[in-house]
Amino acid sequence: MNSSILLIYTGGTIGMMEDAATGSLIPFDFGALQDHVPELKRFNFTIDVVSFAEPIDSSDVDVVSWQQMASMVEVNYDHYDGFVILHGTDTMAYSASALSYMLENLAKPVVFTGSQLPIGKLRTDGKENLITSIEIAAARRNGTSVIQEVCVYFEYKLFRGNRTHKYNTENFDAFESANLSGLADIGIHIFYHHALLLRPSGAFSVEKNMSRDIAVLKIFPGITPLLVTAILGTPGLRGIVLETYGSGNAPRDKWLISALREAIQGGLIVLNITECNKGFVEQGRYETSTALQQIGVVGGADMTIEAALTKLMYLLAKYPDRERVEEQLQVNLRGELTTFSLL
Ligand code: ASP
């Protein structure tokens, strides 16, 4: 049986061209993108395309864009074997993380890709990224899709979407997945690491609500009470991601701990993740994180900022009660965190 793949074009450099007046890169219609990749016609399976009505630079991505992407997968879910989402690199890790939660019990591949150079440029990385993403989205084994989760394919690397982070603005190799190895080795052949791949545990469904009552508070030397209280005092705030040093450490200043304690007692959820790229939060390892643990800060293990932030948005929209959200934040829902047993 021939595979059928749906390309969802949202915008991004892959489909951009220079604005004649300003010289800046702006997104253009996907029809022109297809003209630049005649190779698409050589696949011996169906490739259809849907596009955002107005393709966007991914810096303009917001919750509504995620809802649009999720809806495009949802309405087409039964008609295609796999989905490739063409997206700008700037916020691709956020979108891939968000969609990994929103698309519950996914049993088909959703592969995000894009490029560092527009597809119309001679040295573009977009063609290879697009063609291999389609191959991955179409790959089947024993009658089912090899990939049944949201992932990012970029420059010969296939990563779990909610483990990715854009770390390079210059190289073609723009993404890393510091805490989880790639899902495949990609060279002449594509060797999938089957033991790593996720499988659904129920029927596919889509959760479109994402809460925006969140903030990120990044700890840095010299941080002031004024800044912290301004963020914690944001009206309607329900959860924050606290980006801390090393394995989850923050200054021991009394004012900081009291401000966080008061906010937590007032119902705020505080999720602690490390600002290091690799490794995990281990509250209580140093004295500088013991107080955080004591006041009820939730440890975020080895989640990226993108995975942590979007998980908070998803859980806050899904569950009204705070205990449930705090408990689920620490559960491995979509392979976004590693549950460590240090004993
Ligand atoms: N600013 C662009 C975007 O994220 C960059 C890219 O696509 O690589 O849409």
Boltz pocket constraint, residues with backbone or C-beta under 6 A from the ligand:
constraints:
  - pocket:
      binder: B
      contacts: [[A, 11], [A, 12], [A, 13], [A, 14], [A, 56], [A, 57], [A, 58], [A, 59], [A, 87], [A, 88], [A, 89], [A, 90], [A, 91], [A, 114], [A, 115], [A, 116]]
      max_distance: 6.0
